[in-house]
Amino acid sequence: MAETSQIVPDTEHRGLVGLLPAAARPYALLARFDRPIGWWLLFWPGGWAVALSGNAVARWGLILWFLLGSIAMRGAGCVYNDIVDRDLDRQVARTRSRPVASGAVSLKAAWIWLLALCLVGLVVLVQLTPRAALVAVGSVALVAAYPFMKRITWWPQAWLGLVFSWAALVGWAEAPDMSWTPGLLLYAGCIFWVIGYDTIYALQDVEDDALVGVRSSARRLGRQVRPGVAGFYALALLLWGAAFWQLRPDVLALAALLPMALHLGWQVLTMAPADGANALRRFRSNRNAGLLMFAACFVVGQTL
């Protein structure tokens, strides 16, 4: 079972997983340690917030704690999602080999692993100021509800946007002297960014999702998926631009967003909705997009 559970279409680091003891491999796969794109996407909004508030240099340690927390909590979220979705996962070609769905990890062991990852997240939580920690805890209900969204709405990607963007609010809460308006605008822009890239990701499963009745923005948009993703990305850039303008009303501040805008435009223009491999590559490219946005936030933040 452990060997079978490694054969996942979007696994990035099969070699590294193969170096682990056989008994540990399913747990690494269950937490998606073989697919770091997920923790980067969870991390970036928090890193952006710290950088945009002007604290990237002074609080570089906080950025590292955010990264560790993203790895642990993304892993915990994946374990929880796979526990909830185990029956659905068995019906979808891309997910039926996941450890819980395939039986490589028992339900009881999955819950224990989830608790262990949450304990790592708790260690990160106590490094935050009380205000930021309170904001972080506020995401728990959103995280718990997410796996059920695909059963009740065509837009589970919007709910994921609320969850995966939350670190922006936590990072902004670490800067107590800053107005909340830029932070909220940054968070809102992140939500639309997440909807855009997760719609691209969902293109891989459109046919299987239709068969088992799972809803997604990719299915809802249908042939309009390209202009739909373009619209989400445009709204993200508009809101991020507004956040920058709140802090520094200068055209040069907006120009810092140009590399990010070009990258998102490239994703839209080169996206092939019927090609799952193409969709996966465009989705993963958001790791680089995150770095471009971090650079923009850093430049603006350091000039405050």
C-alpha positions as CSV (number, residue, x, y, z in Angstrom):
1,M,0.0,0.0,0.0
2,A,2.8,2.4,0.8
3,E,4.3,2.0,-2.6
4,T,1.0,2.4,-4.3
5,S,0.2,5.6,-2.4
6,Q,3.3,7.2,-3.8
7,I,1.9,7.1,-7.4
8,V,0.0,10.4,-7.2
9,P,-0.1,12.5,-10.5
10,D,0.9,15.8,-8.8
11,T,3.7,14.4,-6.6
12,E,6.8,16.7,-7.1
13,H,9.5,15.0,-5.0
14,R,9.1,11.2,-5.4
15,G,12.9,10.8,-4.9
16,L,12.8,12.5,-1.5
17,V,9.7,10.5,-0.4
18,G,11.5,7.3,-1.5
19,L,14.4,8.1,1.0
20,L,12.0,7.9,3.9
21,P,11.4,4.6,5.8
22,A,8.5,2.7,4.2
23,A,6.3,3.1,7.3
24,A,6.7,6.9,7.2
25,R,6.0,7.5,3.5
26,P,2.2,7.4,3.6
27,Y,2.2,10.0,6.4
28,A,4.5,12.3,4.4
29,L,2.2,11.9,1.4
30,L,-0.9,12.4,3.6
31,A,0.5,15.8,4.7
32,R,1.5,16.6,1.1
33,F,5.2,17.0,2.1
34,D,5.9,15.8,-1.4
35,R,4.1,18.8,-2.9
36,P,5.5,21.9,-1.3
37,I,3.5,24.2,-3.6
38,G,0.6,24.1,-1.1
39,W,2.6,25.4,1.9
40,W,4.2,28.2,-0.3
41,L,0.7,29.3,-1.3
42,L,-0.4,29.3,2.3
43,F,2.7,31.1,3.4
44,W,3.0,33.9,0.8
45,P,0.1,36.2,2.0
46,G,1.6,36.3,5.5
47,G,5.0,37.1,4.1
48,W,3.5,39.8,1.9
49,A,1.8,41.4,4.9
50,V,5.0,41.5,7.0
51,A,6.9,42.9,4.0
52,L,4.2,45.5,3.1
53,S,4.1,46.7,6.7
54,G,7.8,47.5,6.4
55,N,8.9,44.8,8.8
56,A,10.6,42.3,6.5
57,V,14.1,43.1,7.7
58,A,13.4,43.8,11.3
59,R,11.0,40.8,11.7
60,W,12.7,38.2,9.4
61,G,12.4,35.7,12.2
62,L,8.6,36.1,12.1
63,I,8.7,35.3,8.4
64,L,10.5,32.0,9.1
65,W,7.9,31.1,11.8
66,F,5.2,31.8,9.3
67,L,6.9,29.4,6.9
68,L,7.1,26.6,9.5
69,G,3.5,27.3,10.5
70,S,2.4,27.1,6.9
71,I,4.1,23.7,6.4
72,A,2.5,22.3,9.5
73,M,-1.0,23.7,9.1
74,R,-1.2,23.0,5.4
75,G,-0.3,19.4,6.3
76,A,-2.9,19.4,9.0
77,G,-5.5,20.8,6.6
78,C,-4.7,18.1,4.0
79,V,-5.0,15.3,6.6
80,Y,-8.4,16.7,7.7
81,N,-9.5,17.1,4.2
82,D,-8.6,13.5,3.3
83,I,-10.4,12.2,6.4
84,V,-13.6,14.0,5.4
85,D,-13.2,13.2,1.7
86,R,-12.0,9.6,1.9
87,D,-15.2,8.2,0.2
88,L,-15.1,10.9,-2.6
89,D,-11.4,10.4,-3.1
90,R,-11.9,6.7,-3.9
91,Q,-14.1,7.7,-6.9
92,V,-11.7,10.2,-8.5
93,A,-8.7,8.9,-10.5
94,R,-6.3,11.5,-9.3
95,T,-7.1,11.1,-5.6
96,R,-8.0,7.4,-5.1
97,S,-4.4,6.6,-4.3
98,R,-4.2,9.0,-1.4
99,P,-3.2,7.3,1.9
100,V,-6.5,7.4,3.7
101,A,-8.6,6.6,0.6
102,S,-6.3,3.7,-0.4
103,G,-6.1,2.3,3.2
104,A,-2.3,3.0,3.5
105,V,-3.1,5.0,6.7
106,S,-5.9,4.0,9.0
107,L,-8.5,6.6,10.1
108,K,-7.3,6.4,13.7
109,A,-3.7,7.0,12.6
110,A,-4.7,9.9,10.4
111,W,-6.4,11.6,13.4
112,I,-3.3,11.1,15.5
113,W,-1.1,12.6,12.7
114,L,-3.5,15.5,12.4
115,L,-3.1,16.2,16.2
116,A,0.7,16.1,15.9
117,L,0.8,18.6,13.1
118,C,-1.6,20.9,15.0
119,L,0.8,20.8,18.0
120,V,3.6,22.1,15.7
121,G,1.1,24.9,14.7
122,L,0.6,25.6,18.4
123,V,4.3,26.2,18.9
124,V,4.2,28.7,16.0
125,L,1.1,30.4,17.5
126,V,2.7,31.2,20.8
127,Q,5.5,33.1,18.9
128,L,2.9,35.7,17.8
129,T,1.7,38.7,19.7
130,P,-1.7,38.1,21.5
131,R,-3.5,40.2,18.9
132,A,-2.1,38.2,16.0
133,A,-2.6,34.9,17.7
134,L,-6.3,35.8,18.3
135,V,-6.6,36.6,14.6
136,A,-4.9,33.3,13.7
137,V,-7.3,31.3,15.8
138,G,-10.2,33.0,14.0
139,S,-9.5,30.9,10.9
140,V,-10.3,27.6,12.6
141,A,-14.0,27.6,11.8
142,L,-13.3,28.4,8.1
143,V,-10.7,25.6,7.9
144,A,-13.1,23.1,9.4
145,A,-15.9,23.9,7.0
146,Y,-13.8,24.0,3.8
147,P,-14.0,20.2,2.9
148,F,-17.8,20.4,2.9
149,M,-18.0,23.4,0.5
150,K,-17.6,21.4,-2.7
151,R,-20.8,19.5,-1.7
152,I,-23.0,22.6,-1.2
153,T,-21.6,25.4,-3.5
154,W,-20.2,25.8,-7.0
155,W,-17.6,28.1,-5.5
156,P,-15.5,26.1,-3.0
157,Q,-12.6,28.0,-4.4
158,A,-14.0,31.2,-2.8
159,W,-14.0,29.5,0.6
160,L,-10.5,28.3,0.0
161,G,-9.6,31.9,-0.7
162,L,-10.9,33.0,2.7
163,V,-8.7,30.2,4.3
164,F,-5.5,30.4,2.3
165,S,-5.4,34.2,2.5
166,W,-5.8,34.4,6.3
167,A,-2.1,34.7,7.0
168,A,-2.3,38.2,5.5
169,L,-4.5,39.3,8.4
170,V,-2.2,37.5,10.9
171,G,0.9,39.2,9.4
172,W,-0.8,42.6,9.4
173,A,-1.9,42.2,13.0
174,E,1.8,41.9,13.9
175,A,2.1,45.6,13.0
176,P,0.0,47.3,15.7
177,D,0.7,50.8,14.6
178,M,-0.6,50.3,11.0
179,S,-4.1,51.1,9.8
180,W,-6.2,48.0,9.0
181,T,-7.3,49.3,5.6
182,P,-4.2,48.3,3.6
183,G,-4.2,44.9,5.4
184,L,-7.8,44.2,4.6
185,L,-7.3,45.2,0.9
186,L,-4.3,42.9,0.7
187,Y,-6.4,40.1,2.2
188,A,-9.2,40.7,-0.2
189,G,-6.8,40.7,-3.2
190,C,-5.4,37.4,-2.0
191,I,-8.8,35.9,-1.9
192,F,-9.3,36.5,-5.7
193,W,-5.8,35.3,-6.4
194,V,-6.6,32.0,-4.7
195,I,-9.9,31.7,-6.6
196,G,-8.0,32.2,-9.8
197,Y,-5.2,29.7,-9.2
198,D,-7.4,27.1,-7.6
199,T,-9.8,27.3,-10.6
200,I,-6.9,26.5,-12.8
201,Y,-6.0,23.6,-10.5
202,A,-9.6,22.3,-10.6
203,L,-9.4,21.9,-14.4
204,Q,-7.6,18.6,-13.8
205,D,-10.7,17.1,-12.3
206,V,-13.6,18.5,-14.3
207,E,-14.6,15.2,-15.8
208,D,-14.3,13.1,-12.6
209,D,-16.0,15.8,-10.5
210,A,-18.9,15.8,-12.9
211,L,-19.3,12.0,-12.5
212,V,-19.3,12.1,-8.7
213,G,-21.2,15.3,-8.3
214,V,-18.4,17.5,-6.9
215,R,-18.8,21.2,-7.6
216,S,-16.1,23.6,-8.5
217,S,-15.5,27.0,-10.1
218,A,-13.9,25.3,-13.1
219,R,-17.1,23.3,-13.8
220,R,-19.3,26.4,-13.1
221,L,-17.3,28.6,-15.5
222,G,-17.2,26.0,-18.2
223,R,-16.0,27.4,-21.5
224,Q,-15.7,30.8,-19.9
225,V,-12.9,29.6,-17.5
226,R,-10.2,31.7,-19.2
227,P,-12.0,35.1,-18.9
228,G,-13.2,34.0,-15.5
229,V,-9.6,33.4,-14.2
230,A,-8.5,36.7,-15.9
231,G,-11.3,38.5,-14.0
232,F,-10.3,37.1,-10.7
233,Y,-6.6,38.0,-11.2
234,A,-7.6,41.5,-12.4
235,L,-9.6,42.0,-9.2
236,A,-6.6,40.8,-7.1
237,L,-4.3,43.3,-8.8
238,L,-6.8,46.1,-8.4
239,L,-7.2,45.4,-4.6
240,W,-3.4,45.0,-4.1
241,G,-2.9,48.3,-6.0
242,A,-5.4,50.0,-3.6
243,A,-3.5,48.6,-0.6
244,F,-0.3,50.0,-2.0
245,W,-1.9,53.3,-2.7
246,Q,-3.2,53.6,0.8
247,L,0.3,53.3,2.1
248,R,2.1,55.3,-0.6
249,P,-0.1,57.2,-3.1
250,D,2.6,57.1,-5.8
251,V,2.5,55.7,-9.4
252,L,5.9,54.2,-8.7
253,A,4.4,52.1,-5.9
254,L,1.8,50.7,-8.3
255,A,4.6,50.0,-10.8
256,A,6.0,47.5,-8.3
257,L,3.0,45.3,-9.2
258,L,3.9,45.1,-12.9
259,P,6.0,41.9,-12.7
260,M,3.2,40.1,-10.8
261,A,0.7,41.4,-13.4
262,L,2.8,40.1,-16.3
263,H,3.1,36.7,-14.7
264,L,-0.6,36.4,-14.0
265,G,-1.3,37.5,-17.5
266,W,1.1,34.8,-18.8
267,Q,-0.8,32.2,-16.8
268,V,-4.1,33.2,-18.4
269,L,-2.8,33.5,-22.0
270,T,-1.0,30.2,-22.0
271,M,-3.6,28.2,-20.1
272,A,-5.0,25.2,-21.9
273,P,-8.2,24.2,-20.1
274,A,-8.4,20.7,-21.6
275,D,-4.8,19.9,-20.7
276,G,-4.5,18.7,-17.1
277,A,-0.7,18.8,-17.2
278,N,-0.8,22.4,-18.5
279,A,-3.2,23.4,-15.7
280,L,-0.9,21.8,-13.1
281,R,2.1,23.7,-14.4
282,R,0.3,27.0,-14.4
283,F,-1.0,26.3,-10.9
284,R,2.5,25.6,-9.6
285,S,3.9,28.7,-11.2
286,N,2.1,30.7,-8.5
287,R,5.0,29.8,-6.2
288,N,7.0,32.2,-8.4
289,A,4.2,34.6,-8.5
290,G,4.3,34.7,-4.7
291,L,8.0,35.7,-4.8
292,L,7.3,38.5,-7.3
293,M,4.5,39.8,-5.1
294,F,6.8,39.6,-2.0
295,A,9.4,41.7,-3.9
296,A,6.7,44.3,-4.6
297,C,5.5,44.4,-1.0
298,F,9.1,44.6,0.2
299,V,9.9,47.6,-2.1
300,V,6.8,49.5,-1.0
301,G,7.1,48.6,2.7
302,Q,10.8,49.7,2.9
303,T,9.9,53.1,1.6
304,L,7.3,53.9,4.3
